[in-house]
Structure formats: structure tokens, C-alpha cells
């Protein structure tokens, strides 16, 4: 029994221990812990290196090898529906929380003016889904255009039919190679995560005890509440008690990776493995998770509500009224969609908030700071939310008791 437990949970336990050791080192070494940052950066860079080819080959391969393209349309339909609903639920939960507990309190923030360029919603949408040259697709900074191209490429191969079977098989083989590379990289994960957390705690820990503390505590607590309650609920909806068991049995590695890397994209390789271990079918996980890494961010949706409420409090504006709440929820979901899956990618959503509400330019550094401080738990919810969403999509596509059908 003990050997079986160690075999199933060995890697998550090692990751958790590595993170704890990193936090302890950060507390004791303080600013000197920054010397360990390169070891964490190596792990992050390895993940970033693999993510672009991984996304292209997994999505295009999955779609190209689909026998029935109607299934793809069905998957995409429910993927976007679940993404929008869960992001809205997260925003509403945070809205309720800030009405019960004032996130600003007696915060005293010194404004620093900065010059920012106003970006229209139309321009933001265009830049989010398209690029001007093919070479720009081959970058993690343009993941959504890459995903769209991968989907079109896969559909093109599927429509060609028998003539392109060899291409489809080659894509599938390369996709498997990519996953093997991810597995190799993960052997370095304990060292990388330990170093990353040591650097994070050592360099920025003291900033958590400032004028932002009240808002940060509220957000962190709500993240835990959302994780425990809503991801349990979503897992239950996927396959009742069996879904909950599968979720919590496999979710720790991707949770740890997302907290350490603070990146949905860097966590994508681990998340694909996690969804596979849970039993999410290949075509569903390889469509849902890459899209979710750039277009589904429950943690960011919660964060957007906090940032909006914080700005209203700082500028002594009244954050009341149904219309105000509805606009805030809409902006939260929208900002979560246009945010990219890289550390600091929330700056796009923050600029969107400042622009749409008409706050002065001095508001930008305020919520930029909040965005940075809440990034680890926000990214965790963003990533884990993709996992739970893939389970719910599987429940809809595969039907009741899908876990029994695929033997997990």
C-alpha cells in the first residue's frame, strides 16, 4: 500500500517539497536569494521553448486525425460556452467579496504619472487574433494567432482526406515526441521550482506587507475559496465523486508549476499531461487546453474585479449600482480573454480597464502593481480552470460516466 502511494504521488510530493524548501531559502536568504533566480529561469525558458511547437503539433494533429469534423465543432462550441460562464462566475464571486470587505481600506498610495498609449477595443481584438506576417506566429507572444492557424491547418489536412493521411500521422508522431521532451524537462522541475520560489520570496516578499496588503489577503483567500468550492463543484459536474477523485489525485503537479512559473503557457505542457492522466480524451484536451491557456482565465477575471474596485476606492468613486456591476463583470471577462498567457501579460487587461473606465493615466501603475502581486494565485486558477473545463467538456461530449468508458 505504501509503495503504491509513493508510486502514484512521488513526483507531486517531490515538487511540493522543492517549493517548501525554496520558500524557506527565500525567507532566510532574503535579497541574496536572487542569486538562485537563473536556475528557475532555466526551467521557465525550457518550458517556453517547447510551448510553441507543442501547441502547433498537438492542436493540428488532434484536428487532422479527427474522423468527424462535426465533433470538433461540438467541442469548440462547448469549450467557449464553459469558458465564458466560468469566467463570469469567478467575476461575480469576487464582486460579492469586495462588497462584503472593502479591498482598499486605509491604503495610502503615491501616484506616479506615466505616459501610456490608448488602445481601442477594435485594435486590441485585431492584434489579439491576427499577425501581419507568418514569422510572428512562431512566438509565444502571439499564441492566439498560432492556435487559430493550427486549427485551420488541421482542418485543411482533414478536408484533403486520404492524400494527407501521411501528414496527419507525421503530426501525431511529432506531437508524441513533443510530450516526451516535456517529460524530460520535468525531471529538472524540482530544482527549477525550488530556485524560482526562493528568488520570488527573497526579492519581493516584503512588498506584500504594504498598503496593498488588505486587497492581497482578500484576493488570496478568495482564490482558495474558489479553488476548493468551485473546482470541486466543476469536477463533480463532470462525473460526480469519480470526477472529484480524479481531479484532486492529479492536479498537484500543474498547480505547483503554475504557481512557480506564473504562466499559463509555461504550465501548458504539464497541464496536457495532467488532463491525460485524468482521462480527458486526446482530441478534447489538445483543443481545450491550448485555447484555454490564452482565452480562459478565471483568476484574471477575479483580479480584474479587484483592480476595478480598488481604483474606484482610490479615486473616491462610488462602486455601486447594477449597471456598474454588469459593466465590471463584462470588462472582467473581456480582459481575461485578451490577456496573454505569459508573466506580465495582464498589463494588456490593465490598460483595457484604465481605458474603458476613463481613469487617468496615473491609475495604470496602481493596478499594474496589484496585477503583479496577485499573479501567482491568479495564474493557478487560470491553469487549473482549464483542467476542470476540459473535464466538463468531456462530460458533455462523451456523456454520463465517461470515466468508466475510457477505463480510468
C-alpha positions as a printed NumPy array, in Angstrom:
array([[  0.   ,   0.   ,   0.   ],
       [  2.795,   2.418,   0.947],
       [  4.75 ,   1.588,  -2.202],
       [  1.637,   2.136,  -4.315],
       [  1.031,   5.536,  -2.673],
       [  4.642,   6.58 ,  -3.233],
       [  4.488,   5.424,  -6.854],
       [  1.34 ,   7.461,  -7.57 ],
       [  2.279,  10.601,  -5.66 ],
       [  6.083,  10.584,  -5.728],
       [  6.537,  13.372,  -8.246],
       [  3.905,  15.731,  -6.746],
       [  5.434,  15.204,  -3.294],
       [  8.914,  15.964,  -4.623],
       [  7.61 ,  19.142,  -6.301],
       [  5.841,  20.247,  -3.134],
       [  8.942,  19.64 ,  -1.018],
       [ 11.036,  21.574,  -3.54 ],
       [  8.672,  24.549,  -3.311],
       [  8.698,  24.47 ,   0.507],
       [ 12.494,  24.349,   0.533],
       [ 12.552,  27.266,  -1.915],
       [ 10.244,  29.343,   0.304],
       [ 12.384,  28.635,   3.371],
       [ 15.525,  29.624,   1.475],
       [ 13.821,  32.827,   0.354],
       [ 12.874,  33.752,   3.926],
       [ 16.381,  33.188,   5.286],
       [ 18.428,  34.482,   2.342],
       [ 16.106,  37.454,   1.616],
       [ 17.536,  39.601,  -1.193],
       [ 20.504,  37.245,  -1.553],
       [ 18.093,  34.563,  -2.803],
       [ 18.05 ,  36.373,  -6.164],
       [ 21.31 ,  34.56 ,  -6.944],
       [ 19.204,  31.395,  -7.377],
       [ 16.889,  33.001,  -9.943],
       [ 18.863,  31.799, -13.026],
       [ 18.192,  28.171, -12.046],
       [ 14.468,  28.907, -12.034],
       [ 14.739,  30.895, -15.251],
       [ 16.319,  27.89 , -16.986],
       [ 13.226,  25.805, -16.202],
       [ 10.899,  28.599, -17.335],
       [ 12.841,  29.123, -20.578],
       [ 12.81 ,  25.397, -21.344],
       [  9.029,  25.425, -20.986],
       [  8.756,  28.495, -23.201],
       [ 10.978,  26.881, -25.843],
       [  8.776,  23.822, -26.129],
       [  5.384,  25.521, -25.889],
       [  5.122,  26.931, -29.462],
       [  5.857,  23.659, -31.322],
       [  3.851,  21.772, -28.691],
       [  0.758,  23.915, -29.292],
       [  1.05 ,  23.708, -33.079],
       [  1.618,  19.965, -33.327],
       [ -0.892,  18.93 , -30.639],
       [ -3.751,  21.042, -31.991],
       [ -3.14 ,  20.437, -35.701],
       [ -2.524,  16.726, -35.096],
       [ -5.645,  16.312, -32.996],
       [ -7.85 ,  18.035, -35.573],
       [ -6.187,  16.441, -38.614],
       [ -6.771,  12.963, -37.19 ],
       [-10.415,  13.582, -36.353],
       [-12.65 ,  11.297, -38.335],
       [-15.672,  13.511, -37.747],
       [-15.21 ,  17.272, -38.05 ],
       [-18.672,  17.735, -36.54 ],
       [-17.134,  16.55 , -33.264],
       [-14.599,  19.384, -33.492],
       [-17.363,  21.935, -33.941],
       [-19.199,  20.472, -30.969],
       [-16.056,  20.577, -28.813],
       [-15.301,  24.198, -29.713],
       [-18.896,  25.261, -29.083],
       [-18.942,  23.892, -25.547],
       [-15.364,  24.989, -24.853],
       [-16.206,  28.651, -25.422],
       [-19.529,  28.374, -23.579],
       [-17.873,  26.898, -20.493],
       [-15.009,  29.4  , -20.656],
       [-17.388,  32.375, -20.667],
       [-19.659,  31.   , -17.936],
       [-16.853,  30.037, -15.538],
       [-15.052,  33.365, -16.045],
       [-18.295,  35.204, -15.285],
       [-18.882,  33.065, -12.182],
       [-15.394,  33.933, -10.911],
       [-16.042,  37.639, -11.502],
       [-19.378,  37.538,  -9.671],
       [-17.81 ,  35.745,  -6.696],
       [-15.125,  38.431,  -6.383],
       [-17.735,  41.152,  -6.765],
       [-19.665,  39.721,  -3.808],
       [-16.459,  39.509,  -1.77 ],
       [-15.463,  43.154,  -2.303],
       [-18.967,  44.311,  -1.373],
       [-18.592,  42.478,   1.925],
       [-14.974,  43.517,   2.566],
       [-13.584,  46.851,   1.384],
       [-10.425,  45.987,  -0.594],
       [ -8.931,  49.469,  -0.216],
       [ -9.306,  50.184,   3.49 ],
       [ -6.887,  52.906,   4.55 ],
       [ -4.45 ,  52.272,   1.71 ],
       [ -2.228,  55.253,   1.003],
       [ -0.774,  55.026,  -2.463],
       [  1.53 ,  57.556,  -4.055],
       [  0.572,  58.074,  -7.676],
       [  3.297,  58.198, -10.259],
       [  2.285,  59.623, -13.566],
       [  3.243,  57.665, -16.625],
       [  2.662,  58.133, -20.312],
       [  0.533,  55.388, -21.825],
       [ -0.809,  54.902, -25.324],
       [ -4.56 ,  54.448, -25.586],
       [ -5.572,  51.264, -27.389],
       [ -9.07 ,  50.898, -28.827],
       [-11.031,  47.701, -28.307],
       [-11.088,  47.05 , -32.05 ],
       [ -7.317,  47.364, -32.375],
       [ -6.846,  45.123, -29.335],
       [ -9.079,  42.408, -30.799],
       [ -7.31 ,  42.522, -34.169],
       [ -3.857,  42.328, -32.582],
       [ -5.02 ,  39.528, -30.292],
       [ -6.221,  37.181, -33.052],
       [ -4.039,  38.066, -36.049],
       [ -0.461,  38.951, -37.004],
       [  0.888,  40.758, -40.042],
       [  3.44 ,  38.119, -41.026],
       [  3.724,  34.327, -40.72 ],
       [  7.023,  34.548, -38.839],
       [  5.277,  36.383, -35.999],
       [  3.148,  33.307, -35.351],
       [  6.255,  31.433, -34.223],
       [  6.362,  33.302, -30.924],
       [  4.758,  32.757, -27.541],
       [  3.707,  36.417, -27.655],
       [  1.186,  35.575, -30.382],
       [ -0.342,  32.371, -29.085],
       [ -3.921,  33.051, -30.159],
       [ -2.981,  33.587, -33.833],
       [ -0.875,  30.412, -33.587],
       [ -3.848,  28.475, -32.205],
       [ -6.125,  29.781, -34.97 ],
       [ -3.556,  28.833, -37.634],
       [ -3.095,  25.376, -36.059],
       [ -6.851,  24.782, -36.137],
       [ -7.067,  25.874, -39.792],
       [ -4.038,  23.735, -40.694],
       [ -5.582,  20.695, -39.035],
       [ -8.943,  21.278, -40.721],
       [ -7.189,  21.649, -44.091],
       [ -5.458,  18.29 , -43.664],
       [ -8.715,  16.618, -42.596],
       [-10.563,  18.033, -45.619],
       [ -7.904,  16.785, -48.069],
       [ -8.623,  13.253, -46.868],
       [ -6.598,  10.204, -47.892],
       [ -3.924,  12.173, -49.726],
       [ -2.903,  13.842, -46.454],
       [ -3.028,  10.779, -44.203],
       [  0.751,  10.578, -44.056],
       [  0.893,  14.222, -42.969],
       [ -1.674,  13.563, -40.246],
       [  0.274,  10.539, -38.983],
       [  3.522,  12.524, -39.027],
       [  1.928,  15.309, -36.988],
       [  0.697,  12.765, -34.453],
       [  4.171,  11.237, -34.163],
       [  5.812,  14.647, -33.695],
       [  3.168,  15.53 , -31.104],
       [  4.157,  12.449, -29.106],
       [  7.815,  13.434, -29.43 ],
       [  6.987,  16.881, -28.019],
       [  5.312,  15.293, -24.996],
       [  8.379,  13.112, -24.398],
       [ 10.543,  16.236, -24.431],
       [  8.217,  17.77 , -21.851],
       [  8.679,  14.699, -19.677],
       [ 12.458,  15.096, -19.909],
       [ 12.243,  18.788, -18.98 ],
       [ 10.089,  17.955, -15.954],
       [ 12.972,  15.999, -14.426],
       [ 14.549,  19.396, -13.822],
       [ 11.323,  20.84 , -12.388],
       [ 12.115,  20.301,  -8.653],
       [ 15.383,  22.263,  -8.96 ],
       [ 13.79 ,  24.966, -11.094],
       [ 10.745,  25.405,  -8.854],
       [ 12.843,  25.482,  -5.693],
       [ 15.08 ,  28.207,  -7.123],
       [ 12.152,  30.179,  -8.534],
       [ 10.26 ,  30.28 ,  -5.24 ],
       [ 13.406,  31.137,  -3.268],
       [ 14.029,  34.101,  -5.568],
       [ 10.386,  35.176,  -5.515],
       [ 10.089,  35.162,  -1.723],
       [ 13.536,  36.648,  -1.174],
       [ 13.196,  39.517,  -3.625],
       [  9.574,  40.567,  -3.351],
       [  8.188,  39.098,  -0.13 ],
       [  8.436,  42.357,   1.881],
       [  6.312,  44.199,  -0.687],
       [  3.361,  42.035,   0.276],
       [  3.218,  43.819,   3.641],
       [  2.412,  47.298,   2.42 ],
       [ -0.56 ,  49.424,   1.553],
       [ -1.813,  46.684,  -0.748],
       [ -1.936,  44.019,   1.979],
       [ -5.691,  44.229,   2.58 ],
       [ -6.538,  43.655,  -1.073],
       [ -3.946,  40.93 ,  -1.447],
       [ -5.193,  38.982,   1.56 ],
       [ -8.76 ,  39.236,   0.277],
       [ -7.747,  38.014,  -3.163],
       [ -5.6  ,  35.14 ,  -1.912],
       [ -8.376,  33.953,   0.41 ],
       [-10.953,  34.116,  -2.376],
       [ -8.639,  32.132,  -4.648],
       [ -8.502,  29.349,  -2.069],
       [-12.287,  29.507,  -1.665],
       [-12.803,  29.361,  -5.426],
       [-10.319,  26.502,  -5.856],
       [-11.81 ,  24.346,  -3.111],
       [-15.508,  25.044,  -3.701],
       [-15.914,  25.668,  -7.414],
       [-13.31 ,  23.276,  -8.797],
       [-14.793,  20.603,  -6.572],
       [-18.217,  21.533,  -7.975],
       [-16.981,  21.507, -11.571],
       [-15.273,  18.142, -11.016],
       [-18.494,  16.799,  -9.515],
       [-20.456,  18.014, -12.537],
       [-18.007,  16.191, -14.795],
       [-18.532,  12.768, -13.205],
       [-19.744,  13.133,  -9.627],
       [-17.484,  11.61 ,  -6.939],
       [-15.269,   9.895,  -9.503],
       [-14.592,  13.243, -11.146],
       [-13.622,  14.822,  -7.824],
       [-11.295,  11.938,  -7.029],
       [ -9.566,  12.098, -10.411],
       [ -9.217,  15.874, -10.2  ],
       [ -7.544,  16.02 ,  -6.794],
       [ -5.429,  12.945,  -7.446],
       [ -3.753,  14.544, -10.478],
       [ -3.958,  18.321, -10.033],
       [ -0.97 ,  18.978,  -7.741],
       [  1.837,  18.983, -10.387],
       [  0.124,  21.543, -12.614],
       [ -0.883,  23.599,  -9.558],
       [  2.739,  23.752,  -8.428],
       [  4.017,  24.543, -11.928],
       [  1.51 ,  27.363, -12.424],
       [  2.331,  28.931,  -9.046],
       [  6.048,  28.832,  -9.749],
       [  6.128,  29.916, -13.381],
       [  3.195,  32.356, -13.143],
       [  2.465,  31.483, -16.752],
       [ -0.437,  29.66 , -18.365],
       [  1.718,  28.856, -21.381],
       [  4.663,  27.54 , -19.38 ],
       [  2.19 ,  25.345, -17.473],
       [  0.553,  24.023, -20.644],
       [  2.851,  21.002, -21.148],
       [  2.251,  19.865, -17.565],
       [ -1.465,  20.546, -17.921],
       [ -1.686,  18.358, -21.028],
       [ -0.123,  15.509, -19.065],
       [ -2.463,  16.131, -16.137],
       [ -5.557,  16.047, -18.358],
       [ -4.272,  12.838, -19.952],
       [ -3.826,  11.229, -16.529],
       [ -7.328,  12.323, -15.539],
       [ -8.656,  10.588, -18.652],
       [ -9.71 ,  13.531, -20.82 ],
       [ -9.721,  12.259, -24.434],
       [ -6.813,  13.341, -26.629],
       [ -8.796,  15.483, -29.056],
       [-10.652,  17.295, -26.266],
       [ -7.597,  18.081, -24.136],
       [ -5.459,  19.109, -27.116],
       [ -8.11 ,  21.57 , -28.267],
       [ -9.398,  22.819, -24.904],
       [ -6.137,  23.38 , -23.009],
       [ -4.109,  25.359, -25.587],
       [ -7.093,  27.619, -26.272],
       [ -7.702,  27.925, -22.534],
       [ -4.096,  28.999, -21.973],
       [ -4.835,  32.242, -23.828],
       [ -8.605,  32.68 , -23.634],
       [ -9.783,  31.294, -20.296],
       [ -8.582,  32.98 , -17.115],
       [-10.832,  32.7  , -14.09 ],
       [ -8.151,  34.038, -11.762],
       [ -7.589,  37.038, -14.019],
       [-11.337,  37.649, -14.168],
       [-11.424,  37.797, -10.358],
       [ -8.357,  40.013, -10.4  ],
       [ -9.974,  42.45 , -12.837],
       [-12.901,  42.98 , -10.453],
       [-10.469,  43.631,  -7.605],
       [ -8.492,  46.133,  -9.696],
       [-11.633,  47.989, -10.771],
       [-12.943,  48.197,  -7.198],
       [ -9.512,  49.277,  -5.964],
       [ -9.354,  52.136,  -8.469],
       [-12.864,  53.248,  -7.586],
       [-11.822,  53.371,  -3.924],
       [ -8.529,  55.182,  -4.567],
       [-10.234,  57.849,  -6.655],
       [-13.171,  58.136,  -4.212],
       [-15.706,  56.976,  -6.787],
       [-18.858,  55.091,  -5.865],
       [-18.712,  51.436,  -6.874],
       [-22.454,  50.774,  -6.65 ],
       [-25.386,  50.181,  -8.948],
       [-26.45 ,  47.255, -11.128],
       [-25.15 ,  48.886, -14.306],
       [-21.746,  49.447, -12.683],
       [-21.591,  45.797, -11.606],
       [-22.637,  44.458, -15.006],
       [-20.065,  46.61 , -16.805],
       [-17.379,  45.467, -14.341],
       [-18.24 ,  41.798, -14.957],
       [-18.214,  42.343, -18.722],
       [-14.827,  44.075, -18.54 ],
       [-13.502,  41.328, -16.26 ],
       [-14.46 ,  38.584, -18.716],
       [-13.21 ,  40.631, -21.681],
       [ -9.896,  41.48 , -20.036],
       [ -9.432,  37.825, -19.099],
       [ -9.926,  36.85 , -22.74 ],
       [ -7.461,  39.343, -24.253],
       [ -4.741,  38.697, -21.671],
       [ -1.911,  36.581, -22.985],
       [ -0.597,  33.538, -21.144],
       [  2.801,  34.974, -20.211],
       [  4.052,  36.585, -16.978],
       [  3.082,  40.25 , -17.047],
       [  0.562,  39.614, -19.813],
       [ -2.09 ,  41.055, -17.511],
       [ -0.765,  44.513, -18.406],
       [ -2.913,  44.355, -21.544],
       [ -6.043,  43.79 , -19.491],
       [ -4.997,  46.518, -17.069],
       [ -4.615,  49.016, -19.888],
       [ -8.053,  47.949, -21.084],
       [ -9.557,  48.678, -17.651],
       [ -7.966,  52.119, -17.414],
       [ -9.006,  52.985, -20.978],
       [-12.617,  51.783, -20.822],
       [-13.374,  53.402, -17.456],
       [-11.619,  56.626, -18.355],
       [ -9.296,  56.614, -15.335],
       [ -6.311,  58.976, -15.515],
       [ -3.002,  57.572, -16.713],
       [ -1.741,  57.578, -13.112],
       [ -4.112,  54.682, -12.43 ],
       [ -2.086,  52.302, -14.566],
       [  0.863,  51.756, -12.173],
       [ -1.6  ,  51.158,  -9.319],
       [ -3.312,  48.178, -10.889],
       [ -0.086,  47.059, -12.558],
       [  1.327,  46.599,  -9.055],
       [ -1.8  ,  44.754,  -7.928],
       [ -1.602,  42.586, -11.029],
       [  1.953,  41.61 , -10.252],
       [  1.209,  40.783,  -6.611],
       [ -1.762,  38.558,  -7.396],
       [ -0.138,  36.881, -10.399],
       [  0.822,  33.533,  -8.76 ],
       [ -2.642,  32.542,  -7.428],
       [ -4.365,  34.13 , -10.449],
       [ -2.292,  32.02 , -12.83 ],
       [ -3.012,  28.951, -10.727],
       [ -6.771,  29.455, -11.116],
       [ -6.322,  30.231, -14.809],
       [ -4.474,  26.959, -15.419],
       [ -6.454,  24.677, -13.113],
       [ -9.641,  26.158, -14.549],
       [ -8.589,  24.863, -17.965],
       [ -8.246,  21.384, -16.489],
       [-11.678,  21.4  , -14.854],
       [-13.21 ,  22.871, -18.004],
       [-11.743,  20.065, -20.109],
       [-13.408,  17.598, -17.738],
       [-16.796,  19.297, -18.136],
       [-16.407,  19.407, -21.917],
       [-15.647,  15.673, -21.828],
       [-18.802,  15.07 , -19.784],
       [-20.881,  16.862, -22.437],
       [-19.182,  15.262, -25.448],
       [-18.681,  11.71 , -24.133],
       [-21.804,  11.527, -21.998],
       [-22.501,  10.235, -18.497],
       [-19.917,   8.006, -16.793],
       [-17.218,   8.923, -19.341],
       [-14.51 ,   7.878, -16.906],
       [-15.797,   4.312, -16.952],
       [-15.934,   4.249, -20.742],
       [-12.274,   5.154, -21.092],
       [-11.18 ,   2.993, -18.173],
       [ -9.783,   5.479, -15.628]])
